[in-house]
Amino acid sequence: GMGGREAYQSASRLSTSHFSTSRWVLGALGVRGWLQGVPVQDETETAELERRDPDRGGAGTGDGGQRKRKVRKRDINLLEVGAINRELLDAAARTRRVNKTSETGIESESAYVDEPVYRLNVRAIDLRSSLEGIEEADFLRLPLMSPRDPSMRYDAIVCSMVINCVTTPEDRGRMLALLYHQLRPGGLCFLTLPRLCLIQSKYTTPQLFEEMLTSKGGIGFELDSKKNSPKIAFFVLRRPEDEDAEERLENCALDPKWTTITEVKKGKKFRNKFSVVLDENEVSGRQL
């Protein structure tokens, strides 16, 4: 059976999951066009085209030298941390019937094939899972994807109502550092937590938490967007596209206020103890 912490976690997550994380995430990815795949950045291909056609980009074509080339796209890779349902896995598996006319040129025969609705690969993990397709794994112990090449990491990570279930301030800090480093530059993190953690905590405020996520002396995400429902704070955070990972490794300097727990609110009504402590070795990516 499920012991104390896990039982409490799943209960607390279920009670606050009336909203649909998957609808929010799919909506945000859809607006960006990512559900139809993300463009493949392939320098060798571009270089090869330049070599074969040195006049490409020269004058005289009348179109400013721009040849229309079909942009190659790849599926997006999404990691769902603390998955309590199969909604995102099911979305990735959804197919539709498409009429593919055969290209033989002799005679056009109609052929129906099942094609994925979205260009989406989902890996879903949780500490304990009884649902098929959800892997039992601890995000805090997950090896760094593609250690040598950050561009090969996840396009999107969903971490909804999970950070509040992590038991220590240090592990919450590690979780935020990992959410950053498991993404590729330009990748998006969908983070939610109960607003009570920010509003009723002695140790943080909504403003401080956002500053920790987005400042240079903190995690260093870019804030793509945020919203609140009555009970939940939603953040869409981006790992900067043009980030210099080497520079970050060497010169990461945390603001000291993120490395200790400080009481910022006094009074009986601030009963919540939610806080986050960052570690420079984790935030910089030196030790993950």
FIMI-327332 format. One record per residue (C-alpha): x, y, z; residue in three letters. Coordinates in steps of 0.02 Angstrom, whole numbers, padded with zeros to 5 digits, always signed. Layout:
# FIMI-327332
XYZALA...
# end
This chain:
# FIMI-327332
+00000+00000+00000GLY+00050+00181-00009MET+00137+00248+00145GLY+00116+00417+00229GLY+00205+00538+00114ARG+00149+00462-00050GLU-00030+00444+00009ALA-00031+00625+00066TYR+00049+00682-00098GLN-00076+00597-00211SER-00221+00658-00103ALA-00158+00838-00104SER-00126+00833-00291ARG-00294+00758-00334LEU-00390+00883-00228SER-00310+01027-00323THR-00315+00953-00497SER-00493+01000-00547HIS-00414+01109-00680PHE-00342+01014-00827SER-00153+01031-00836THR-00154+00944-01005SER-00277+01068-01081ARG-00171+01215-01023TRP-00009+01136-01086VAL-00080+01080-01255LEU-00160+01251-01278GLY+00005+01340-01246ALA+00103+01223-01360LEU-00031+01238-01494GLY-00024+01429-01495VAL+00163+01415-01530ARG+00136+01292-01672GLY+00240+01162-01578TRP+00106+01027-01588LEU+00145+01020-01773GLN+00329+00992-01729GLY+00478+01106-01705VAL+00596+01156-01847PRO+00755+01053-01860VAL+00907+01165-01849GLN+01019+01076-01972ASP+01174+01177-02018GLU+01248+01041-02129THR+01093+01045-02238GLU+01102+01234-02256THR+01288+01229-02294ALA+01260+01094-02425GLU+01128+01201-02512LEU+01245+01352-02513GLU+01383+01244-02589ARG+01274+01171-02725ARG+01197+01338-02770ASP+01321+01479-02739PRO+01204+01605-02821ASP+01071+01571-02691ARG+01048+01739-02610GLY+01125+01829-02758GLY+01034+01963-02856ALA+00930+01928-03009GLY+00808+01801-02940THR+00684+01939-02906GLY+00633+01864-02738ASP+00775+01934-02636GLY+00866+01770-02657GLY+00745+01679-02544GLN+00708+01504-02610ARG+00558+01429-02524LYS+00616+01271-02441ARG+00502+01156-02343LYS+00556+01172-02162VAL+00595+01002-02090ARG+00514+00973-01922LYS+00535+00846-01784ARG+00421+00785-01645ASP+00432+00882-01483ILE+00494+00789-01330ASN+00397+00823-01171LEU+00432+00760-00995LEU+00288+00757-00870GLU+00350+00754-00690VAL+00232+00683-00558GLY+00102+00624-00683ALA-00062+00579-00595ILE-00161+00540-00754ASN-00133+00485-00933ARG-00203+00641-01017GLU-00040+00699-01098LEU+00011+00520-01141LEU-00159+00494-01222ASP-00145+00657-01320ALA+00023+00600-01390ALA-00056+00433-01442ALA-00209+00511-01525ARG-00224+00476-01712THR-00338+00529-01855ARG-00383+00445-02019ARG-00302+00531-02167VAL-00337+00500-02350ASN-00168+00470-02432LYS-00179+00462-02620THR-00045+00346-02686SER+00095+00434-02778GLU+00116+00303-02914THR+00056+00424-03046GLY-00030+00284-03141ILE-00193+00289-03050GLU-00240+00382-02892SER-00303+00256-02767GLU-00374+00318-02604SER-00290+00243-02453ALA-00334+00288-02275TYR-00198+00287-02144VAL-00196+00329-01960ASP-00083+00476-01925GLU-00037+00554-01757PRO-00138+00712-01723VAL+00012+00793-01636TYR+00200+00786-01666ARG+00223+00746-01483LEU+00324+00619-01382ASN+00280+00611-01197VAL+00380+00529-01058ARG+00279+00528-00896ALA+00358+00489-00728ILE+00302+00481-00546ASP+00374+00416-00382LEU+00236+00285-00371ARG+00122+00239-00513SER-00014+00113-00544SER-00058+00185-00715LEU+00005+00102-00872GLU+00133+00206-00966GLY+00187+00309-00815ILE+00365+00262-00768GLU+00413+00248-00584GLU+00558+00369-00567ALA+00619+00509-00455ASP+00647+00670-00553PHE+00778+00724-00426LEU+00883+00571-00470ARG+00852+00572-00658LEU+01017+00577-00755PRO+01042+00733-00859LEU+00978+00704-01035MET+01118+00719-01165SER+01252+00784-01044PRO+01366+00845-01184ARG+01237+00933-01290ASP+01100+01037-01207PRO+01012+01064-01375SER+00959+00880-01369MET+00865+00896-01204ARG+00677+00911-01175TYR+00576+01040-01273ASP+00449+01051-01132ALA+00436+00992-00951ILE+00273+00991-00855VAL+00288+00999-00666CYS+00113+01028-00598SER+00074+01028-00411MET+00234+00932-00374VAL+00359+01055-00299ILE+00244+01080-00149ASN+00254+00892-00113CYS+00444+00891-00112VAL+00491+00878+00072THR+00644+00991+00097THR+00686+01169+00041PRO+00852+01104-00030GLU+00765+00971-00137ASP+00641+01102-00200ARG+00791+01206-00254GLY+00868+01054-00338ARG+00703+01023-00428MET+00702+01201-00500LEU+00884+01185-00554ALA+00845+01019-00639LEU+00690+01088-00725LEU+00806+01219-00801TYR+00948+01103-00849HIS+00841+00959-00917GLN+00769+01082-01045LEU+00855+01130-01207ARG+00891+01316-01230PRO+00725+01389-01287GLY+00629+01248-01202GLY+00477+01280-01091LEU+00437+01230-00912CYS+00254+01224-00858PHE+00258+01247-00670LEU+00109+01255-00551THR+00093+01257-00362LEU-00041+01301-00234PRO-00054+01490-00208ARG-00061+01458-00020LEU+00123+01407-00028CYS+00164+01584-00086LEU+00031+01687+00003ILE+00030+01604+00174GLN+00213+01557+00189SER+00321+01644+00319LYS+00469+01629+00203TYR+00416+01688+00030THR+00292+01794-00067THR+00227+01780-00246PRO+00348+01920-00296GLN+00499+01840-00213LEU+00462+01669-00288PHE+00448+01743-00462GLU+00609+01842-00436GLU+00699+01682-00384MET+00639+01593-00541LEU+00681+01733-00662THR+00826+01837-00595SER+01008+01823-00647LYS+01057+01787-00466GLY+00922+01651-00457GLY+00874+01510-00576ILE+00880+01623-00728GLY+00722+01572-00823PHE+00634+01696-00935GLU+00452+01721-00885LEU+00348+01678-01038ASP+00181+01700-00950SER+00093+01678-00784LYS-00084+01671-00718LYS-00178+01630-00559ASN-00336+01534-00527SER-00412+01554-00353PRO-00306+01411-00287LYS-00162+01387-00407ILE-00015+01489-00473ALA+00034+01448-00654PHE+00201+01490-00734PHE+00266+01460-00910VAL+00455+01480-00899LEU+00583+01475-01038ARG+00766+01425-01032ARG+00846+01570-01129PRO+00875+01526-01312GLU+01043+01614-01323ASP+01113+01553-01158GLU+01300+01524-01144ASP+01309+01365-01040ALA+01499+01376-01017GLU+01485+01553-00953GLU+01349+01498-00833ARG+01457+01355-00767LEU+01601+01470-00728GLU+01516+01632-00673ASN+01354+01581-00591CYS+01338+01689-00436ALA+01181+01665-00332LEU+01104+01808-00236ASP+01136+01760-00053PRO+00951+01783-00012LYS+00910+01623-00110TRP+01037+01517-00015THR+00959+01527+00159THR+00785+01526+00234ILE+00732+01698+00294THR+00570+01742+00380GLU+00492+01881+00275VAL+00319+01884+00355LYS+00274+01887+00539LYS+00108+01840+00615GLY-00006+01694+00657LYS-00093+01688+00489LYS+00070+01642+00400PHE+00066+01459+00448ARG+00135+01388+00287ASN+00319+01337+00289LYS+00350+01329+00101PHE+00525+01388+00058SER+00659+01352-00071VAL+00848+01351-00048VAL+00961+01359-00201LEU+01133+01280-00217ASP+01258+01365-00333GLU+01331+01198-00391ASN+01158+01140-00447GLU+01098+01304-00522VAL+01260+01325-00620SER+01247+01146-00684GLY+01414+01096-00606ARG+01337+00957-00500GLN+01177+00880-00562LEU
# end
